[in-house]
Amino acid sequence: MNSKLETRNSKPKTFILSGYGLNCEEETKTAFELAGGNADIIHINDWNENKTIINDYQIFTVPGGFSYGDDTGSGNAMANKIRNHCWDELLKFISEDKLVLGICNGFQVLVNLGLLPAINNEYGKRSVALLHNTSARYVNRWINVKTTSEKCIFTKNIPRMFIPVAHGEGNFFAEDETLSQLKANNQIALQYIRVNDSTRREDGNLANGEFPFNPNGSLDDIAGICDTTGRVFGLMPHPERGMFFTQRPDWTLLKEKFKREKKELPEFSDGIEIFRNAVEYFQ
C-alpha cells in the first residue's frame, strides 16, 4: 500500500537511528515532533535483532555524530554495519515511496552505503565522497545555503537557510562525469552562498569555495544532494540545531530590529522547514 495513503489520517512516524557515536538523535526527534510527526529513537542493535521494525515507519533518519569515532573514515563503519545486517530491509523501505534523511555523519553514512546519489537508481554503488575539510580543521559555525533542486522533497519551497555546520569531513567530491549527472538530474539540493562584505547579509551568490562561506572546500559549494527520486536526502549542515529563532547567533540584533518595526519575534528559524516538508509529504 502507498505509505502516503496509510498516514493521511495519522502522524507519520520517523525511525531515528542511534548507537556507536551517533549523538544528535534527541534533537532530531524533537525536530520531527515539532514539525507535527512522531519519532522513535532505535539503537542499531535493536534494528539488527528485529530487522522488519523499519516497516512500521515512513521516514528513516541517520542523525549527526561521530559514529565509531570516524575510524576507517567518517560514516564508513556504520555504513558497513547497516549493509551487513539490514541492507535488504532498507532497500525495501526506499522502494515504498518513503523518505530517508542523513544529517552530517548521517549524510556520510548514506554516501558510503551508495544510497546517495544513486544515479540511475543504482542503490549500493558508491560514486561520491565527503573528504576532510580543506582547512584540515573541524569547523563549527553558522552558514548560509540556498536550495537548488526542485526535485528534493525535504527542501521544497525553502529558498534559503541560515543553519549551523559542525564537521571535519564535509568536503564533497565527485568525478567530472558524476558531477555532470548530478546537475543534469537536478540532484544538487543545497549549495553554500556568500555573505555581502558591506551589508553582512547573504546575497544569493555561490561561495565559490571561499572560506568561511564554504566551510569545507566542497566541490561546486555542494552542501547537500538527493537521489533521483528526491526522497533520499543528505546534507552536511545541522537543521535540527537551528530550529528556534533564539538559537541564531544574531537573534538579539534581529530582536531589536523587529521591535523597531513592530513585528513579533518568530518562534522558529529556518531549520525546522526541512522536517515540516518531510512530515507534510505524508499528509
N, C-alpha and C positions, 0 to 999 in steps of 0.2 A: 504494500500500500504506500502511496505517496506520503512522505513524512510531513509535508506541509498540511495535507488534509487531516492527518492524525492529530495535529496540535492546534488546529484552527480555534478550537473552543477551550484550549488549556494553555498553560505557560510552557514554552519549550524548555527542555532540560539540557544542561551542559555538563559534560563529563570533563572534569579538570584533573589532569594527571599530576601526581606528586611522587616524591621519593628520590633518594640518592642525590640530593643537592638542588633539585628544583625548589625555589623558595619564594615565589610570588603567587602561590595558589590562593591564599586568603584574599589578597587584593583583587585577584581576578574573579573569584567567587562573588565578592561584594559588587564588582562592576556589573556582572551579568544580572544579579538580583536587583540592583538599582535600575537597570535597563528594562526590567519587567519580566525577567525569566527566573527559572530555578537553576540551581547548580549544586553539584556534589563534588567533593574532593576525594579522589580514589587513588590509593597507592598502586604503583605499577605491579607490585607483587600480588595484590588482591585481584587486579585485572588478569594477571597470568593464571591465577587459580580458577578464575571464573571468566573465561575469555568472552563469553557471549553477553556479559553485563553491558557492554557498549551498545547493544541493540536497544536498550531502554532509553537512549539519549538521541538528541537531534544535533547537538553541537559537541565536537571533541576539541579540547584545547590543551596544548602543551605550553605552560607558562614560562616565565623567565627564571633565571637562576644560574647555577653553575653545576649542572648535572655531572656526577662523577668527577668533580673538581676540574673539569675541562681536560682531564687526562685523555691522551690519544687524539686531542683536538676537540674543540667545543661542539657538544651535541653528538659526537660520534658514538660514544659508548652507550648512551641512552637509545640512540637510533638502532644500534645493534641488538639491544635487549628487546626492543619492540619488534624488530624484524625477525628475531629468532623465536619469539613466543606468541605474538599477537598479530602478525602481519596479515593473515588471511581475513581476520575479523575487521581489521582497519580498512582494507581494500573494499570489503563488502559494504562497510559503513559509507565510504565515499561514493560508491555506486548508487546509493539510495537517495540521492538528492539532499544529502545532509551537508553540514558545514564543518570545516576544520580550520583552526586558528593556531598559529605558532607565534609567540611573542619572544623576541630576543633569543635566549637559549632555545626556546621552542621553535623559532624560525630555523636555527642551526640544526635542530633535530630533523625538521621536515626536509631541509635541503639534503642532509646526509641520508635520509630514507629514500630520496628521489621522489618524494611527493610534490616537490616544487623544483623546477617549474612544470615538470610532467608534460613537456611539449609533445604533441601528437598523442596525448593521453598515455604516455609511456611511464606509468607509475612504477617506481622502483629503480629507474635509471638516473643516476646522479650526473648532472650536467652543469651545475654552477657551484660556487664555493663562497664561503664567508671567511675571509682571511684576517690575519692580525691587522689592527689599525696601522695606518702608515706612520703615525706618530710613535708607534711602539709603546703606547701608554693606554691604560684604562681611562676611558672618557665618561664623565658623569656630568651632564649639563642639559639644559633645555634647548631644543632646536625647532626650526620651522620646516614643515613639509607641505607639499601640495599633492593632491590626488591627480593621477594621470591616466587612470583606466576607467572606462565606462562599464567594463565587464565585472569588476570586483564587487561582490555583494557587500563586503564589510565597509567599503569606502564610498558607497552610494550617497550622492548629494552632500558630500563633505568637500568643499573646495580646498580648504587649507586647515592645518592644525599646528598648534604650539604645544608640544609634548616633550617629555624627557627621554634621554637615552642614557644607558649605563652599560657599557660593554668594552671589552678589549679586542674582540674579534668580530667586527661588523663590516669589514671591507668587502663589499660584494664584487665578485669577479665572474666573468663568463667569457668564453671564446667568442671571436667576432661573429661567427655563424649563429651561435646560440643567442647572442645579444640581438642580432637582426631578427631572429624568430620571435623573441620576446616583444620587440617593438611591433612587428607585423601582426602578432596575435593579441595586442593590447593587454599584455600581461604585466607590464610595469605599473604597479599600483600607486607607489609613493616615491617622491623624489625630494631631496633636500633643497631648500631655497635660501637665497641670500637675505640679509637684513641691510637696509639702506644705511650707509655710514653717517649720513647727516641727520636723518629723522629717527634712526634706530628702529624702524619698522620694516617688516618684510615687504619686499616689492614684487614678489612672484617670479623673479628671475632665478634660474638654477644657480646652485652654489659653484658650479664648475670646478668641483674638487677642492675648493678653498676652505681651509680650517679657519674658524670653528663652525662655519655654516654647514659644511660637510664634515661630520665629526670623525670619520674613519678613512677617508680617501676612496670611498666606494665608487666603482665604475659608473659613469653617467649619473652620479648623485643618487643612485638607487637605494631607497630605504625600505622598500617592500615590494613583493611580487605576488601574483596569484597564479593558479593553474589555468588551463584553457577554459574551464567551466566558470571560473570566478568564485567557486565555492570553497577552495582551499587557498588560504592566505597566510603569508608570513611577513613579519616586519621587525626591524631592529628596535625602533622606539617602543616605549612602555606606555600605552594609552591608559592602562589601569592605574598608573601613578600620576596621571594628570586628569582625573575625573572632576575634581572640585575646583571651583574658581579660586578658593583660598589656598590651593596648592601651587598656583602660579607664582613664580618669584617676583613678578611685577604687580601682584594683586593690590598692594597698598597704594601704589601710584594710580592704578585704574580706579580704585575706590574713590579717591579724591576727584578724579575726572568725572565719574558717574554722578557724584554728589553735586558737582557744579552744573551738570547737565540735567539734574533732577531725574536721574534714572535709577531704577532699583538694581542692587547688586545681584548678579546671577548666582545661582546655587552651583551650577555645573559648569565645567570647562570642556574643552574640545574632545578630550579622550573618551568620554562616555559615548560619543556618537558611534564609534566602532561597534560597541556592544549593543546599542539600540538597533543598529542595522541588522545585526545577527538575529536578535530576538524577533524583530518585525518581519523578517523573511518568512517566518512560520505562522504569521498571524494575518 
